[in-house]
Structures are given as structure tokens and as C-alpha cells.
Amino acid sequence: MLKCLGLSSGRKLVRVLEHPFCAKQCQMLANEKTARVIDGKSIAEEIRSAIAGEVRRMKECIGKIPGLAVILVGQRRDSQTYVRNKTRACEEAGIKSVMAELPDNCTEDEICNALSSFNKDPSVHGIIVQLPLPQHLDEGKIFNVLSLEKDVDGFHPLNMGNLAMRGRESLFIPCTPKGCIELLIRSGVEIMGKNAVVIGRSNIVGLPASLLLQRHHATVSIVHAFTKNPERITREADIVVTAAGVPNLVRGNWLKPGAVVIDVGTCPVEDPSCEHGYSLKGDVCYEEAIRVAAAITPVPGGVGPMTIAMLLSNTLDSAKRTYNFT
């Protein structure tokens, strides 16, 4: 059972109340961990180190470095944290970063003007608009202005459309789904011919994740809010990618023994023992799942670091394409 509480950042803090299974079983199961933990932080560090090496090589060979522009609207604490982490990662990799900050009550035209300016700037090779935007803004109109060649988040309609079509390639793949697939590949998980279930169908994660899994020749089912018997469908999956944003949604009995679980969910849950009064939980009841799954990503430390690594990778690819640098 869940209860949502307000957070000053604009996110929802969730209090996980006692669940008849979790309260009695999780503590017992937690003592016998069997699943391999997929360390997204370690894998992301390897990728970022390789990116930094490529940036240095580019600078030495042609005197150019990649550039990333970020548009941040409003004062959401979580968005500010994400942007701060991205700019810090750029600095560590040697990538130039610039930012345009706009108030909550800004207009679509103001955002579009900032986008147009970055579109024309030859030193900027990637542009991201930090989501979510305030509700009064039309995301579709804004992303239509974003240059396709600089859409390193992969959200432009043409990038998404090309991802969905066989025989076509997107210039950029959305960072979080790309990171999920990279985790599977680098962890030695076979995707071809496997049954995969994606929980959630957002444009940011669920939809592109399902398309990417299909490109790797998995048989994909999508579970969403209107799916009947989601636990039965999920239990048939060899690979589960969940991005619902509901803590402890996926119980141990939702999983097929030996399944691989990629948990994208990140939800603040009330926890008085933590410094800020809450801890981050994923969609998966980790203490149960670790007794059933063959491999699982933790929250935090799983998919999150990979998202930033893929953003840097996309930005580097964009710069290489611009300068015809190989």
C-alpha cells in the first residue's frame, strides 16, 4: 500500500505502508541474496573514461571539443540536481557545457528562442531541454524547434520515428533506454530470441526501450496502467525493464526465476533514517527480486549513472559527425 506526500522539489514522496508479504517475507529473504548485481556506476565510469580519452584525442588532432547546451526551466530541485550532475560530468570528460535558465512562467517562445540560438551556435553539438516542463508549455512545439542534428536526448519526432522503423537509423537514441541496453550487453545478457517485458510506455523510457529491445530481436510485451493481469505477463519474461515510477510495484512473485531485471524507477520514499528524510526506491521490491532474478540493477547505482554516460556519448558522436572526425 502506498501513500503519496508532497516534496518541495515538486516530486512526490511516497510512504510505503506495511504490505502483508513484504513486511514478513522481505526481511527473511534479504539474508539470502542470490542475484548478480549489475553495477551501473562502475560500467558508466568505464564508458565516461573512454569518452574523456576520445575528447582529448579530438582536441589534440583538430583543436575542437564537443559542446552541450542545457535549457533549464523553473526551480525544481530534482531538475537542478540532474542538470548539475550532467554539467559536472561534462567537465570531467572535457566537454564544454553551457546553460540557459528560464523562470517557471516563461513562454514557449522564450524557450524556442533559446533553442534557436543554440541551434545556430557551431560550438554546441548537443542540446537538451530538461524535463519535465511546467504544464502550461507544449513540449511538442518546443521539440519541433530543436535541431535534429543536436537532439542528443533523442526526443525529436524524427529521431523517435526512425527508431520505430525497420531499415532506418536514428541520429540519437534516448539516453536512458540506450543505457539499459548497454547494461544488458556489457553484462553478457543475451537479448536475441528472449521474451522481454517493458513496464511503462512513456516517450522518454518505455516506448523507446521496447523499440530498442525489438531491434535486438527480443519478443516484447508492454505492460501499462490498463493492462490486465500484469503480474502474469511479467512472469513470462526473461528480461524485465520497468519504468513505472511506483515503488515496490514489481514483487518477487511477478518474476520468472532466472530473469534479468533492469529497474529504471526512481521514487523518493519516506525514510527518517536518511539525511533528507527520504531514500530512493525503484519499481522493484529489491529484497524479494534478488532471491528470484539472475541479475538485477540496484536503485540508486544502476540505470541512473548510465543515463549521463549515454548523454556524453551522444554528444561526442554529434561532434564527431559535425567535424567528420573518426
N, C-alpha and C positions, 0 to 999 in steps of 0.2 A: 504494500500500500504506500502511496506517495502523497506528500503534501508539499505544495509549492509556496515559497516565501519570497518576498521581494529582495533584490540586491540593488545597492545604489548604482552599480555599473549598468543597470538595465537588464541584466540577466536574471534568471530565476534560480533561487536557491531552493533545493529540494530536500525535504526531511524524509528520510526513509524510515517508515514506521515498521514495527515488528511484522515480519512475514512468517507464517507458520512453518515453512520449510527452512527459510534462510536462518531464522533465529536459532533453530535447534540443530540443523544439519551443517551449516557453513563452518561453524567453529570446529566441529569434529573433522570435516573434510579438509580444512585448511592445513591440518597437521600431516597430510599425506599427499604432497604435491607431486604430480607425475608429468604434467605437460611441459614441453620445452618452451621457455620464454623467449620470444623474438625481440631482441634488444634493438628497438628503432633508434635509440640515441646513439649507440655505437656504430650502426650502419650509416646513419646520417653523417656522423663525424668523418667516416671514411670518404663519403661522397663529397662533402664540403672541402676536405683536404685536397682531393683530386681537382676540384673546381678551382681552388686557390692556385694550384700549380698551373692550370691552363690559363688563368688570368695573368699570372706572371709571365708566362711564355708569350702571350699576346702582346703584353706591354713591351717586352724585350724585342719582339720581332717587328711590330708595326707601330709601336708607340701609342696604342689605343687600349682602353679598358671598357668593359661593359658598364652601362648605366641603368639604374632602376629608379623610376619615379612612383611615388605613393600619394594617393589622394585620400585624406582622412577627413571625414565629415562628422562633426559633433565631438562630444566629450565622453563617450562610452569608455569605461575603464578597461574592459576586455579588449576593445579595438585598439586602444592606445598601447596596451601591453603587447598585442600581436605585432603592431607596427614597430614598436621599439625593438622587439626581438628580430624582426626582419632587417631593420636598418643596421643593427649590431652584427648580424650575420653577413651582411654586405661588406661592412668594414673589415671583418676578419678575412673575407675572401678577396679583398682588394677591389670590390665592385663599388663604383660611385653610386651614392643614393641621394635623392632629393625628395622633398615632400611639400605638398600644398595642403594646408589645413583650412577647413571651411567650417562655419558655425552650423549648428543644428538646423537653423531656419533658413539656410541658403536655398537658392532656387536651382532648378535643373540647368538653367542657362549658365549659372556660375560654375557648376561642375563641368559642364560641356566646354566652357571657355578654358578652364584649366587643362582639360583633356586635349583640346586643340593645340594649346601651347606646347604641351609635352609631345604631341604627335609630330610637331614641326621641328623639335629640338634634335639635331643629329647625334648629340651625346647621350641621348636617352634611348635605350634599346628595349626596355620593358616598362609597362605602365600597369599598376594595379589600383583599383578602387576598393578600399577596404569595406567589406560587407559585415553586418547589414547596414543599409542606409536608412535614414528616417522614413517613416511610412508615407510622407507626402511626396516622395520622389519616385519617379518612374525609372526603375532600373533598366528596362528595355530600351528606352530612349537614350539613356546615358551610355549603355554599352554599344549602341549603334554608332556612336561618335568615336569610340575607341578604335585606333588604327589596328587593323587585323594583324599587321606585322609586328606590333608591340604588345599584343594581348597575352602576356606571359602567364596570366591566370587561366587562360583557355576558355573564357566565358563568352567570347564573341559568338553570335549566332552561326557564323560561317565555320568557325573552329568546331563548335559543337555538332553542326550538321555534317561536316566532313568526317568527324569521328564516328558518326552513326552510319555512314555509307561505306559499303564494301568497295574496295578498289580506290578509295580516296584516303588522303592523309591530312591530318590537322597540322597546322604550323606549331601549335602548342596543345598539350594535354593538361587538363585541370590538375593542379598540384597534389591535392590530397589523394584522389584516385590513382594518379601516377605513382605516388609514394606507396600506396597499398600494394600495387602490382610489383613494384621494385622490392618490397619486403618479402613477398612470396618467392620471387625469383632468386633473390640473394640468400634466402633461407632454404633453397633446394626443394621447394614445394612444386610438384607437378600440377600444372593447370589444365593442360590439354586433355579433353575427354572427361574431366571431372564435373560433378554436379556442384554448382555454386548457388548460394542464396545471398541476395543483397537485401538488407532490411533498410528501408527508406528509399525514396525516389526523388530527392532534391536535385536541382540542376547543378549544385556545387559538388555533391559526392555521389549520391545513389545512382542517378541516371548515368553519368559518365563511367562510374565503376562497373556497372552492368555492361556497358558497351565495350569497355576495355577487356573484361573477362571473356566476352564473346570473341573479341579479336584474338585472344589467346586460346580459342577453341574450347572453352568451357560451355556446358549447358547451364543456362542461367535462369533462375526464377527470382522475381522481385516480390518482396513482402512489404505491405504498406498498411495504413490505418484501416482500410476497408477489407483487408484480406481475412478470409475465414480460415480458422484453424492454423494460424501462423506457426505454432509450435510443431505441428505435424509436417508442414512443408520444410521448415528449417531443419528438422531432424533427419531429413534425407540428404542433406548437403555434406559434401566432402570439404567444401570451403565456405565459410560464413564471413561476409563483410557487413558489419552493422553500423549504421549511421542514423539512428533514430533520435538520439539525444534524450533518451529515457533511461535513467539509471536502473540497473538490475532487471531490465526488460527480459533479457535472454537468460533463462535459468539453465542449470545443468541438464535438466531433462528435456531441453529443447535441442540438445546437441547429439549428433551421431558419434559414438565412440571413435576416437581417432581423427575427428575433424580438425581442420585448421581454422582458427578464429582471428579475424582482424577487426579489432574494436576501435571504431572511429569516434564513438560517442565521448563527449567531454562535458560533464554536467557538475556544477558545484553542489555538493551535498553537505548539509549542516554537520559540523564536527567540532565541538567545543575544544577538543584537544589540539586543534591546529591553530596556528598563529592568527589567521584571518577569520576563524570561526567556521571554516568550511574546507572540505577536501574535494578533489576532483575524482569523479567516478565515471566509468564507461557504461555502455549499454549492457554489458555482460556481467552477471554475478560471478566475479572472478574466482572466488573461493570454491564455487561449485564447478565452474567450467574447467578449472585446472585439473580436476580429477577425471574429466571425461575427454577433453581435447588432446590431440597430439602436440599441438603448438598453439600459442596464443600471444597476442600483443598486450602489454600492460597499459594501464592509464594512470598517471601520465608515463611518458617514456617510450611509447610505441609509435603510433602514426604521427603524432604532433611534430617531432623533430624532422620527420621525413618530408612533411609539407613544405617547410622552409628550405630544405635541401633541394627539393624539386623546383621551387621558385628560383633559386640561384642557378640551377641547371638550365631552366628555360631561358633565363636572362642571358646566360653565357651563349646558349645556342643562337639566340636572336642576334647578339653582337657578331658572332662568327659568320652568320648568314649575311649580315649587313656589309662586313668587310671582306667577305669571301675568304675567310681565314680557316685553314684546316690543320 
